[in-house]
Amino acid sequence: MAKTLKVTVVAEAVETKEPLDLLRQTDCDLLQGYFYSKPAASSSRNLQSRKAT
């Protein structure tokens, strides 16, 4: 539905390879979670996004 509406899909709490693989198969646009990086300190406002594919 999100793709039909041209909405960017963001998956949160990606912690292991299994959900990562599933989200890649389902064409999720952006991923975030411990799989990529631990949370930054609250004083750090640098945000990173990674394309799922």
Contacts in CASP RR format, 6 or more apart in sequence:
PFRMAT RR
TARGET T0000
AUTHOR 0000-0000-0000
METHOD contacts of the structure
MODEL  1
MAKTLKVTVVAEAVETKEPLDLLRQTDCDLLQGYFYSKPAASSSRNLQSR
KAT
2 8 0 8 1.000
2 9 0 8 1.000
3 9 0 8 1.000
3 27 0 8 1.000
8 29 0 8 1.000
8 30 0 8 1.000
9 27 0 8 1.000
9 28 0 8 1.000
9 29 0 8 1.000
9 30 0 8 1.000
10 28 0 8 1.000
10 29 0 8 1.000
10 30 0 8 1.000
10 31 0 8 1.000
10 32 0 8 1.000
11 19 0 8 1.000
11 23 0 8 1.000
11 28 0 8 1.000
11 30 0 8 1.000
11 31 0 8 1.000
11 32 0 8 1.000
11 52 0 8 1.000
12 32 0 8 1.000
12 33 0 8 1.000
13 32 0 8 1.000
13 33 0 8 1.000
13 34 0 8 1.000
14 20 0 8 1.000
14 23 0 8 1.000
14 31 0 8 1.000
14 32 0 8 1.000
14 33 0 8 1.000
14 34 0 8 1.000
14 35 0 8 1.000
14 36 0 8 1.000
15 33 0 8 1.000
15 34 0 8 1.000
15 35 0 8 1.000
16 35 0 8 1.000
17 35 0 8 1.000
20 31 0 8 1.000
20 35 0 8 1.000
23 31 0 8 1.000
23 52 0 8 1.000
24 52 0 8 1.000
24 53 0 8 1.000
27 52 0 8 1.000
28 52 0 8 1.000
29 51 0 8 1.000
29 52 0 8 1.000
30 49 0 8 1.000
30 50 0 8 1.000
30 51 0 8 1.000
30 52 0 8 1.000
31 50 0 8 1.000
31 52 0 8 1.000
32 49 0 8 1.000
32 50 0 8 1.000
36 48 0 8 1.000
36 50 0 8 1.000
37 48 0 8 1.000
40 46 0 8 1.000
END
